[in-house]
Amino acid sequence: MKILLSLYLVLALISTQFLAAFFFSKGRTSYRKAFSALVLAICIYLSGYLMIINTSNLQEMIFWNQIQYLGLPFISVLWLMVALFYTKTIYPLRKWMVALLFLVPVITFLVRLTNSWHHLFYLSFEARQLFGYYSLYMERGYWYYVNISYTILCLLLTVIIYFWGHLKNKADYTKSNFLVFLFASLLPLIGIMLILFSYEKQSIDYTALIMPISLLIIGYGIIKYDFLEIRTLARETIFENNLVGMVVLGPGQRVVDFNNAAEKFFNALNITLDNYPIEHILSKEPKLLEIFNSKVTRDFSLVIEGEERFFEIDAVPLGNPHNGTDKMLKSIRDVTEVRKIQEKLKVLATIDSLSGLFNRAEFMNLAQKEFVWSKRQHKNFSLLMMDLDCFKAINDTFGHAAGDEVIREMGRLIMSNFRKTDIAGRIGGEEFALVLKNASLKEAMKAAEQFRKIVAEKKVICGKQEITFTVSIGVAAICFDNNDSCILEDLLKKADDALYRAKADGRNCVAI
């Protein structure tokens, strides 16, 4: 009898070790980690029982019973956690919930470890011969009944969770999964009941004998329905490990699920996601709450570690609104890098790289928009055309690098000496243009003259050489109260004609 029982336990140990390694290697989701820990705890428990039945020495039996309690107290709570994770009854578990669940198992482990000091767990030990081998009989103490009550409670809750999941789930595939786990969870509960009511007579650990059968049933479920491999892998790949934050909102806008990326996003806002309505969670973030209540794609920016990050928050309907299972998936996509690339492309397409001003195409585009707006609002519109004097001589005398530096300096001077609302562009080699918004001809001429003087006083250092340069400016303006038939091209030509007159008048001057 001992040989058959030992062979049975050895085979069970090999199976449990294989299952633990298999599930741990397949992923790191909460469900897989809990199941791997459960199988590992069962493996420790069975190992201790195998050693107990293969010795007749009482002290060795007591030692191996102590080893059993490295895993035994945690089996029922891990079994419950697997049920919670798989059915998403409570997901994810908060740290305080985990601490509460493991409180009794941890105390049980410590009480059993120090039992020789206080005898709260076992009052006495005795080796009894049974069916050709020795078994360990233990007289139970106060804490034994506390632990066994908690174990029964966890297993009962597990059975109830799977039974409720079976009743409320409409898919045959998932209902079958719940039935497999439900039946596998009932067997350890039966084993505990047998221990409680027949242990005095036979001293047999029925739970250790039944536990491998439970694992065998679960293994059958894995092979039959593949629910651990397909469902969990799909969730891990598509949901848990997705770089896009995902929050699932159920009826009443209650948060029913979320992934790691979403949790990281909300942590940056000092917000903890939990199974509450989104209105409660985002009560201090009205802008974000408005976005989450919206059913269209919205943008949201957030400073994370000193850097502004940009997010697109989208809404995808889930479930069936007609049977009360409608849900909403809110995806939170970090588009910061995309925005940066778009901004760079925009700069390349619209900004002159040398002067830092708008290029010709963008200047004409913005000038036309401003011209139309001024015309509609009957506002003044002024235009400056500027040309660096004798720029070819600068290139010929000092080199093209010096000429480039003069262009750069001209761009800096324009940006720093005109209003931020004005539109400035480099429209040719050494030619620049500027739109002065809502400025009269007199105001434009005054601004142009001031700028001409600033340029004339400016010196550019290139290497060891000091370069001075001047600018000729042509000014044209229109008041739409007096002339509504003018087009932008007319004004550009007038400003260009004025620029040529300034050149003809000896350069370094302003003409209107």
C-alpha positions in Angstrom: 0.0 0.0 0.0 2.8 2.4 0.9 4.5 1.7 -2.5 1.3 2.4 -4.5 0.6 5.6 -2.5 4.2 6.8 -2.9 4.1 6.1 -6.6 0.9 8.1 -6.8 2.3 11.1 -5.0 5.6 11.0 -7.0 3.5 11.1 -10.3 1.4 13.9 -8.8 4.6 15.9 -7.8 6.0 15.5 -11.3 2.7 16.8 -12.8 2.5 19.8 -10.4 6.1 20.8 -11.0 5.5 20.6 -14.8 2.3 22.7 -14.4 4.1 25.3 -12.3 7.0 25.7 -14.7 4.7 25.7 -17.7 2.4 28.5 -16.5 5.2 30.6 -15.1 7.1 30.4 -18.4 4.0 31.4 -20.5 3.4 34.9 -19.1 3.3 37.3 -16.2 -0.4 38.3 -16.0 -2.0 38.2 -12.5 -4.0 35.1 -13.4 -1.0 33.1 -14.5 1.2 34.2 -11.6 -1.5 33.2 -9.1 -2.0 29.8 -10.7 1.7 29.2 -10.8 2.0 30.1 -7.1 -1.0 27.8 -6.4 0.6 24.8 -8.1 3.9 25.5 -6.4 2.3 25.6 -3.0 0.5 22.3 -3.7 3.9 20.8 -4.8 5.5 21.7 -1.5 2.5 20.3 0.4 2.5 16.9 -1.4 6.3 16.6 -1.1 6.0 16.9 2.7 3.2 14.3 2.8 5.3 11.9 0.6 8.2 12.1 3.0 5.9 11.6 6.1 4.5 8.3 4.8 8.0 7.0 3.9 9.4 7.3 7.4 8.6 5.8 10.8 10.6 8.3 12.8 8.3 10.7 14.7 10.7 13.6 14.7 11.2 13.3 11.0 7.5 13.2 10.5 7.1 16.4 12.5 9.9 18.0 10.5 8.2 17.2 7.2 4.9 18.3 8.5 6.5 21.7 9.2 7.8 21.7 5.6 4.2 21.1 4.4 3.2 24.4 6.0 5.5 26.3 3.7 2.8 25.8 1.1 -0.3 24.4 2.8 -1.7 27.7 4.4 -1.6 29.5 1.1 -3.3 27.0 -1.1 -6.9 28.0 -0.4 -6.3 31.7 -0.7 -4.4 31.3 -3.9 -7.2 29.1 -5.2 -9.6 32.0 -4.4 -7.3 34.6 -6.1 -7.3 32.5 -9.3 -11.1 32.5 -9.3 -11.2 36.3 -8.7 -8.7 37.0 -11.5 -10.2 34.6 -14.0 -13.8 35.7 -13.5 -12.8 39.4 -12.9 -15.0 39.5 -9.9 -12.5 41.8 -8.3 -9.8 43.0 -10.7 -7.2 44.2 -10.1 -6.7 43.4 -6.4 -5.5 46.4 -4.4 -2.5 45.9 -2.1 -4.6 46.1 1.0 -6.9 43.4 -0.3 -4.0 41.1 -0.9 -2.7 41.8 2.6 -6.1 41.1 4.1 -6.4 37.8 2.2 -3.0 36.6 3.2 -3.2 37.7 6.8 -4.5 34.3 8.3 -2.2 32.1 6.1 0.9 34.1 7.2 -0.2 34.0 10.8 -0.8 30.2 10.4 2.7 29.7 9.0 4.3 31.6 11.9 2.1 29.8 14.5 3.0 26.4 13.1 6.7 27.4 12.9 6.7 28.3 16.6 4.2 25.6 17.7 6.8 24.0 20.1 6.7 27.2 22.2 3.0 27.6 22.7 1.2 24.5 21.2 -1.6 26.7 19.7 -1.6 24.7 16.5 -1.0 21.1 17.5 -1.1 19.9 21.1 0.7 16.6 20.6 2.1 14.3 17.8 1.9 10.6 17.5 3.1 8.1 14.8 0.3 5.5 14.0 0.6 2.5 11.8 -2.0 2.3 9.0 -2.2 -0.1 6.0 1.4 -1.1 6.2 2.9 2.4 6.7 3.1 5.0 9.4 1.0 8.1 9.4 1.3 11.2 11.6 -1.6 11.8 14.1 -1.8 15.4 15.5 -4.0 16.5 18.3 -5.5 19.8 17.2 -5.1 23.1 19.0 -7.0 26.4 18.9 -5.4 28.0 15.8 -5.8 24.8 13.8 -9.6 25.4 13.8 -9.1 29.1 12.9 -7.0 28.1 9.9 -9.3 25.3 8.8 -12.3 27.6 9.0 -10.5 30.2 6.9 -9.5 27.5 4.4 -13.1 26.3 4.1 -14.3 29.9 3.7 -11.9 30.5 0.8 -12.8 27.3 -1.0 -16.5 28.0 -0.5 -16.1 31.5 -2.0 -14.2 30.0 -4.9 -17.0 27.5 -5.6 -19.6 30.3 -5.4 -17.7 32.6 -7.7 -17.4 29.9 -10.4 -21.0 28.9 -10.0 -22.2 32.5 -10.3 -19.9 33.0 -13.4 -21.4 29.8 -14.9 -25.0 31.1 -14.4 -24.5 34.7 -15.7 -22.2 33.9 -18.6 -24.1 33.2 -21.9 -21.2 31.8 -23.9 -21.0 27.9 -23.8 -17.2 28.1 -24.2 -16.8 30.2 -21.0 -19.6 28.3 -19.1 -17.7 25.1 -19.6 -14.5 26.7 -18.3 -16.3 27.7 -15.1 -17.7 24.2 -14.6 -14.2 22.7 -14.9 -12.8 25.0 -12.2 -15.9 24.7 -10.1 -15.7 20.9 -9.9 -11.9 21.0 -9.3 -12.5 23.4 -6.4 -15.1 21.1 -4.8 -12.7 18.2 -4.4 -10.3 19.8 -1.9 -13.3 21.0 0.1 -14.6 17.4 0.3 -11.1 16.3 1.4 -11.1 18.8 4.2 -14.5 17.6 5.4 -13.2 14.0 5.5 -10.2 15.1 7.5 -12.4 16.9 10.0 -14.8 14.0 10.6 -12.7 10.9 10.2 -9.2 11.9 11.0 -9.4 10.6 14.6 -10.0 7.1 13.4 -7.7 6.8 10.3 -5.2 9.7 10.4 -5.3 10.0 6.6 -4.7 13.3 4.9 -7.5 13.0 2.3 -6.7 16.5 0.9 -3.3 15.4 -0.1 -4.8 12.4 -1.9 -7.5 14.4 -3.6 -5.5 17.4 -4.6 -3.7 15.7 -7.6 -7.1 14.7 -8.9 -8.1 18.4 -8.8 -5.1 19.4 -10.8 -5.7 16.5 -13.2 -9.2 18.0 -13.8 -7.8 21.4 -14.4 -5.2 19.9 -16.8 -8.1 18.3 -18.7 -9.8 21.7 -18.9 -6.6 23.3 -20.3 -6.3 20.6 -23.0 -10.0 20.4 -23.7 -10.9 24.1 -23.8 -7.4 25.7 -24.0 -8.7 28.6 -21.9 -5.5 29.3 -20.2 -3.4 29.3 -23.4 -5.8 31.3 -25.7 -7.8 33.5 -23.4 -4.9 34.5 -21.1 -2.3 34.9 -23.9 -4.8 37.0 -25.9 -5.4 39.2 -22.8 -1.7 39.4 -22.0 -0.7 40.3 -25.5 -3.6 42.5 -26.6 -4.7 44.0 -23.2 -2.2 43.7 -20.4 1.1 44.4 -22.2 -0.3 46.9 -24.7 1.4 50.2 -24.8 -1.9 51.9 -25.3 -3.8 52.5 -22.1 -7.1 50.8 -22.0 -10.0 51.4 -19.5 -13.3 49.4 -19.8 -16.3 51.2 -18.6 -19.4 49.2 -17.7 -23.0 50.3 -17.0 -23.2 53.5 -15.1 -19.7 54.5 -16.4 -18.2 52.2 -13.7 -14.6 51.1 -14.3 -14.6 47.4 -14.7 -11.1 46.7 -16.1 -7.9 48.5 -17.1 -4.4 47.6 -18.1 -0.9 48.6 -16.9 -0.5 51.5 -19.4 -3.8 53.0 -18.2 -2.7 52.7 -14.6 0.6 54.4 -15.4 -1.3 57.3 -17.1 -3.6 57.9 -14.1 -0.7 57.5 -11.6 0.9 60.5 -13.3 -2.2 62.5 -12.3 -2.1 61.0 -8.8 -5.3 59.2 -9.5 -5.9 55.6 -8.4 -8.2 53.6 -10.7 -10.7 51.4 -8.9 -14.1 49.8 -9.4 -16.0 53.1 -9.1 -17.9 55.3 -11.6 -15.6 57.4 -13.7 -17.4 60.6 -12.4 -16.1 59.7 -8.9 -12.6 58.9 -10.0 -12.2 62.0 -12.1 -14.1 64.4 -9.8 -11.0 66.6 -9.6 -10.2 66.5 -13.3 -13.2 68.0 -15.0 -11.5 68.3 -18.4 -10.5 64.6 -18.4 -13.9 63.6 -17.2 -15.5 65.5 -20.1 -13.2 63.6 -22.5 -14.1 60.2 -20.9 -17.8 61.0 -21.2 -17.4 61.8 -24.9 -17.8 59.2 -27.6 -15.4 60.9 -30.1 -11.6 61.1 -30.2 -10.2 63.9 -28.0 -6.8 65.2 -27.2 -5.3 65.6 -23.7 -1.8 66.8 -22.6 0.0 65.9 -19.4 3.4 66.8 -17.9 5.2 63.6 -17.0 8.7 63.8 -15.4 9.0 67.4 -16.6 8.1 66.6 -20.2 4.7 67.5 -21.8 3.2 64.4 -23.2 0.3 64.3 -25.7 -2.5 61.7 -25.7 -5.4 60.8 -27.9 -8.3 59.3 -26.0 -10.7 57.3 -28.2 -14.0 55.5 -27.5 -14.9 52.0 -28.8 -18.4 50.6 -27.9 -18.4 47.1 -26.5 -21.2 44.6 -25.8 -24.9 44.8 -26.7 -26.9 47.9 -25.4 -30.2 45.9 -25.9 -29.4 43.3 -23.2 -27.7 45.5 -20.7 -24.2 44.3 -21.4 -23.1 47.5 -23.2 -19.6 48.7 -22.2 -17.2 51.3 -23.5 -13.5 50.8 -24.1 -11.5 54.1 -23.7 -8.1 53.8 -25.3 -5.3 56.2 -24.2 -2.7 56.5 -26.9 0.6 58.4 -26.3 1.1 60.4 -29.5 3.9 62.6 -28.2 6.5 61.3 -30.7 4.0 61.5 -33.5 3.3 65.1 -32.6 7.0 65.9 -32.4 7.5 64.4 -35.9 4.6 66.3 -37.2 5.9 69.5 -35.7 9.3 68.9 -37.3 7.7 68.2 -40.7 5.7 71.3 -40.3 8.8 73.3 -39.5 10.6 71.9 -42.5 7.7 72.7 -44.7 7.0 76.2 -43.4 10.2 77.6 -41.9 13.2 78.9 -43.7 16.1 77.0 -42.0 18.6 79.9 -42.4 16.7 82.9 -41.1 14.2 81.1 -38.9 11.3 83.1 -40.6 8.5 81.6 -42.7 9.5 80.5 -46.1 8.0 82.1 -49.2 5.1 79.7 -49.6 4.0 79.8 -45.9 4.4 83.6 -45.8 2.2 84.0 -48.8 -0.4 81.6 -47.3 -0.5 83.5 -44.0 -0.4 86.9 -45.6 -3.4 86.0 -47.8 -5.4 84.8 -44.8 -4.6 88.0 -42.9 -5.4 90.1 -45.9 -8.9 88.5 -46.3 -9.6 88.9 -42.5 -8.5 92.6 -42.6 -10.7 93.1 -45.6 -13.7 91.5 -43.9 -13.2 93.4 -40.7 -12.3 96.7 -42.5 -9.0 96.9 -40.8 -5.7 98.5 -41.9 -3.2 96.2 -43.6 0.5 97.2 -44.1 3.3 95.3 -45.9 7.0 95.8 -45.8 9.4 94.5 -48.4 13.1 94.6 -47.3 16.3 93.9 -49.2 19.8 93.7 -47.8 22.0 96.3 -49.5 25.0 95.1 -51.5 24.6 91.6 -50.2 26.6 90.2 -53.2 29.6 92.3 -52.1 29.4 90.8 -48.6 29.5 87.3 -50.0 32.4 88.2 -52.4 34.4 90.0 -49.7 33.8 87.9 -46.6 32.6 84.6 -48.1 29.3 82.7 -48.2 29.6 81.7 -44.5 29.6 85.4 -43.6 26.6 86.0 -45.9 24.7 83.2 -44.2 25.5 84.7 -40.8 24.1 88.1 -42.0 20.9 86.3 -43.1 20.6 84.6 -39.7 21.2 87.9 -37.9 18.6 89.6 -40.1 16.1 87.0 -39.1 16.8 87.5 -35.4 16.5 91.2 -35.7 13.1 91.0 -37.4 11.8 88.5 -34.8 13.0 90.6 -31.9 11.9 94.1 -33.2 8.4 93.5 -34.5 5.3 92.3 -32.8 4.8 88.6 -32.2 1.5 88.8 -34.1 3.1 90.2 -37.2 4.0 87.8 -40.1 7.6 87.7 -41.3 9.1 85.7 -44.1 12.2 85.3 -46.2 10.9 85.3 -49.7 14.2 85.3 -51.6 18.0 85.2 -51.2 18.4 88.4 -49.3 14.8 89.6 -49.6 12.4 89.7 -46.7 8.7 90.6 -46.2 6.6 91.6 -43.2 2.9 92.0 -42.7 2.0 94.5 -40.0 -1.4 93.7 -38.7 -3.9 96.6 -38.3 -1.2 99.2 -38.9 -1.7 102.4 -40.9 0.7 103.6 -43.6 2.1 106.2 -41.1 2.6 103.5 -38.4 4.2 101.1 -40.9 6.6 103.8 -42.1 7.6 104.7 -38.5 8.2 101.0 -37.7 10.2 100.5 -40.9 12.4 103.6 -40.2 13.1 102.4 -36.7 14.1 99.0 -37.9 16.3 100.5 -40.7 18.3 102.3 -38.0 18.6 99.2 -35.8 20.0 97.3 -38.8 22.5 100.0 -39.7 23.9 100.0 -36.2 24.2 96.2 -36.0 27.6 94.5 -36.5 28.1 90.8 -37.3 31.3 89.1 -36.1 32.4 86.4 -38.5 35.7 84.9 -37.5 37.9 87.8 -36.7 36.0 90.1 -39.1 33.4 92.7 -38.2 30.7 93.1 -40.8 28.2 96.0 -41.0 25.2 96.0 -43.4 22.2 98.0 -44.2 18.6 97.4 -45.5 16.3 99.1 -48.0 12.6 99.0 -47.2 9.5 99.5 -49.3 6.2 100.1 -47.5 2.7 99.8 -48.8 -0.6 100.0 -46.9 -4.3 99.9 -47.5 -7.3 100.9 -45.5 -10.3 98.8 -46.6 -12.8 101.5 -45.6 -11.5 103.4 -48.6 -10.7 100.6 -51.1 -12.3 97.2 -50.9 -11.4 96.1 -54.5 -7.7 95.6 -53.9 -6.1 92.2 -53.8 -2.9 91.1 -52.0 -0.9 90.9 -55.3 -1.7 94.6 -55.9 -0.3 95.5 -52.5 2.8 93.3 -53.0 3.6 95.0 -56.3 3.2 98.5 -54.6 5.6 97.5 -51.8 8.0 96.0 -54.3 7.9 99.2 -56.3 8.6 101.2 -53.2 11.5 99.0 -52.4 13.1 99.6 -55.8 12.6 103.4 -55.3 14.5 103.0 -52.0 17.3 101.3 -53.8 17.3 104.0 -56.5 17.4 106.7 -53.8 20.8 105.4 -52.6 19.8 102.4 -50.4 19.6 102.3 -46.6 16.3 104.2 -46.6 12.6 103.7 -46.6 10.2 104.4 -49.4 6.3 104.3 -49.4 
